């Protein structure tokens, strides 16, 4: 996988109360990923970017909701998330990353 694709596969970490609890208890981290990303691409990107070993990847497709504002109806965009399980004893520090 080339460098450009690796940086475009992972869009951002998904930070929520549930994902923080998962990261602490089971070592699973959640990322927002590109809609055409595969499990293998996500695994390789996380391993190279964060220098950790990934044991499994699960993908989730969320369909965008239809929302109304007055008479007009709009639709939120579809999203895709990846739940990545790391090897025992490894962790990802989001605060240590430079932007």
N, C-alpha and C positions, 0 to 999 in steps of 0.2 A: 504494500500500500504506500503510495507516495505521500509526501509531507502535507500537501494541500488537502487531500482527501481525509487524512487523519484529523486535521484541525476542523474540517467541516462536518465530520460525523458527529462529534460531541458538541452540542450547542451550549449547554450550561448545566450545572448541577441543579437538581430539583430539591430545594430546601423547604421542608415543611416539618411539622411536629412529628408526623408519622414516619417520615424518612429519617429524621434524626434519631428516633427510637430504634428503628431498624439498624441503623449504622452502629449504634452503641451495643445492642444486644446480639445481633446475628452477623454483623460484618457485611451487611448489604447496603450498597450506595446506589442512589437513584439519579439518573441523568436524563435531561431532555436531549433527544438525538434527532438526526435528520430523518425525514419520512421514508427515504429509500435505503437507510442503513440496515445492514445485516448483523446477525449476532457475532459472526467472526470479525467483521470490521470494528464493532464496538469493543470486543475483547482486545484486539490488537491495539486500538487507539488508547484504551485505558491503561494497558500495560506499558506502552511507550511513553505516554504523557505523564503518568504518575509514578512510574517505576515500581509497580506492584504485580503480584501474580493473581490472575483471575481464575476462579474455579468454574463459575457458571454465569450465564447471561439469560435473563428473561425479558421479553419485549411486551409492551402494552401499547395498543392503539386506542386513543381516545377520540371519539367523534365530536365535532364541534356542535354546540347547542344552538338552536334557533332562538334568537332574542328579538323582541320588539321594542321600538321606541316610538310611541305614538302610533301612527298608521303604518309606518315603514317597518318591514321585517328584515332583519339581517342575520348573518350566521357567523359564529366564531370559527376560527380556523381549527382544523384537525391537528392533534399533537401525537407524538410518539415518545414513549419513555422506555428506558432500559434499566432494569434492576440488576446490578452487578454484585456477585458474591466474591469476596476476596479470601485468600488463604488465611488460615488461623494465625493470629498475631500481627497481621498487616492492617494499615489504616491509611486513609487519605486525609491530608490536612489541607483544607480549602483556604485557611487564613495565610498559610505560608506561600501561596501562589502569587506571582507578580503578574500584573495585567498588561 
